[in-house]
Amino acid sequence: MPNHRFTKDLPFSDAEYWRRLIKTRAAMAQQGLDALWVTDPSNMAWLTGYDGWSFYVHQGVLVLPDADPIWWGRNQDSNGALRTVWMDDDRAIGYADHFVQSTERHPMQDLAGRMADLGLGKARIGVELDNYYFSAKAFMTLQSELPHAALIDVTALVNWQRGIKSEEELVFMRRAAKISEKIIAGLIERVEPGVAKNAIVAEIQRDAILGADGHWGDYAAIVPLLPSGSDAAAPHLTWDGEPFKTGEATFFEISGCYRRYHVPLCRTIHLGKPSDIFVRAEAALLEGLESGLDAARAGNRACDIAVALAAPLERAGIERGARCGYPIGLSYPPDWGERTISLRADDETVLEPGMTFHFMPGLWMSDWGLEITESILITEDGPAQTFCDVPRNMFIKP
Amino acid sequence: MPNHRFTKDLPFSDAEYWRRLIKTRAAMAQQGLDALWVTDPSNMAWLTGYDGWSFYVHQGVLVLPDADPIWWGRNQDSNGALRTVWMDDDRAIGYADHFVQSTERHPMQDLAGRMADLGLGKARIGVELDNYYFSAKAFMTLQSELPHAALIDVTALVNWQRGIKSEEELVFMRRAAKISEKIIAGLIERVEPGVAKNAIVAEIQRDAILGADGHWGDYAAIVPLLPSGSDAAAPHLTWDGEPFKTGEATFFEISGCYRRYHVPLCRTIHLGKPSDIFVRAEAALLEGLESGLDAARAGNRACDIAVALAAPLERAGIERGARCGYPIGLSYPPDWGERTISLRADDETVLEPGMTFHFMPGLWMSDWGLEITESILITEDGPAQTFCDVPRNMFIKP
């Protein structure tokens, strides 16, 4: 019987969490690890259910081969862990507040002491050297406090376990997709010359959080991106209070989010008659998307999608130079990608049913940009399924 | 004459950026640094104006004693740098996309090569070992690629330069304060038993981004936090689709944001008649806030605020155990604090005019929580000024 003081509303079944833990332990065993220290908040949540905006302080989950994971974080956030993780209450451990942003003490000193108490002083411990929120200082402190432990770089080890989605996860992603559809529909209706960009973002965020089909909306791991005209050459600009203008294209990169699961979608709205450059680029991009979707089949490789996309673009004289997609699912800021596979020419990862990607061939040229994308599911057979049902074209408004 | 291909809408005057650079260079000189590698996106923006949601890949700003800073990041994001930084266009350098999330290459290899080309191969280079987004792997790669350079930990060096706000910055913060006031007014009007939490957050986000007083709203570095009832023991829970309930208190931690400048504010709404515990806690907290504001004077120390707050709380039997505030200003996710001073008993930093804090004495007990806070400005004389004008009490609605 679980020992829980609080009623919990876990997103997933016990079986789903066990599936994840067993998979992760198998990967640990392959690396000969005695323990795994997970700091990426997306990995923490995927393994334990932990959900809170506390990743601005040091925290993590310790995965062990033969005992339930341990959540470790700031004392005040252990209250959040007690309410959101599936483990027994005694698996949530807090550190004292005087470790927070101190120049004399580091939270990793507390963690190292606890690891030593668990007999891990001479263990092989996997750490995420290049995942979010595990700072260089955190690593160095942990290593100096546990001088006889071997800290092994297992960046993205857990991320890789997340690649193939379960049916439970796909239910969440389909709910997120409905939110993305709603956001794009609102954009097509509302964007007009003279309307201020922030006024449009206000409605995007409202639509995103109101949710769709009776399901509430969560915050996306990235804010809406919507550069216009020449600025659309820069993929990651946010917004200001300037109006949309006739003669300019704006791409909108957004994602609905349901309980941390994302289904991003991008569409471009052109106000006024587009130039020949846009018309030709759109045609080539749509052909490339179609080819890429057809190549996105179980048994093919990630690079096959990239190569299929590139051919019609090259025929139109467009060289992209950037990857054209990444896996998606559960995420926390600053990224909604899973940071494992990249859809690009040198990635030969074999596609498997249940993998999910944002197929994202953004065109960012020196002074214009165009984004038309699809979030996709690799199926048992046939081309990829798109999560969203939104007309796949550049929207032209007078 | 500056060499800029694009028209820019820099948030601040040239004089303001020079003030910042000169201050930072003086701090570098004190540490004997030949160069400073800045990865914290808030520090990057404060020094150069760079603004984009690209901090999910490796990037940074190189500050030099005798030449303009260099922005370095992913190729596609150099388009964003060209449009947002004050330096000449040739000071924005991009790295090739095949470095992104590669297991064979690391972006720091590109950076190290460029540093070597600048003659920094044997230099003393400051790095932010415990700031955001500088991963352990990034540090180790940089060190191994520049084996003769000394990488010196200067975590928070730039953050400390940001503490005292200029008049230009205070203008932005006052605009953010108006947005915070508007958000809280909306909450007091809209929160009712039976209303879903996500529906309220949808309106918070809409109000935040519509802005106030004719100024547009930016995204805050933290999403709204609004746990209810027992969950309010956990400070960093976000929301779901459950309704607000009679008999429960909910605290709302929000921040208006104008061009990345934050003025957070928290208020608590109690639906139905509050218990004696809440009534007594509110009275003690208000007394503590009043005492703390009075202690928040130039010449006093950070700890004086914490001690002044603690006395009435202790008399009411409330021991907090967490710091009661932090500096605020320009920020990017995941935190809107500046991570330098902490308002707590062992921080003896002397308060100076122009410093700005979120005085944040949240009460997170084992099964209830109460937040009533103020964002404040330390003035030349007298007690701190509050940025917002919102009744300082727990709001009780039937």
Interface residues (C-beta under 8 A of the other chain):
Chain A: F6 D9 D51 G52 W53 S54 F55 Y56 N75 Q76 D77 N79 G80 L82 R83 T84 A96 D97 H98 V100 Q101 S102 H106 V127 L129 D130 N131 Y132 Y133 F134 S135 A136 K137 A138 F139 M140 D153 T155 A196 K197 N198 A199 V201 A202 E203 Q205 R206 D207 A208 I209 L210 G211 H215 W216 G217 D218 Y219 I222 V223 L225 S230 D231 A233 A234 P235 H236 L237 T238 W239 D240 G241 G321 A322 R323 Y326 P333 P334 D335 G337 R339 T340 S342 R344 D346 W364 S366
Chain B: F6 D9 D51 G52 W53 S54 F55 Y56 N75 Q76 D77 N79 G80 L82 R83 T84 A96 D97 H98 V100 Q101 S102 H106 V127 L129 D130 N131 Y132 Y133 F134 S135 A136 K137 A138 F139 M140 D153 T155 A196 K197 N198 A199 V201 A202 E203 Q205 R206 D207 A208 I209 L210 G211 H215 W216 G217 D218 Y219 I222 V223 L225 S230 D231 A233 A234 P235 H236 L237 T238 W239 D240 G241 G321 A322 R323 Y326 P333 P334 D335 G337 R339 T340 S342 R344 D346 W364 S366
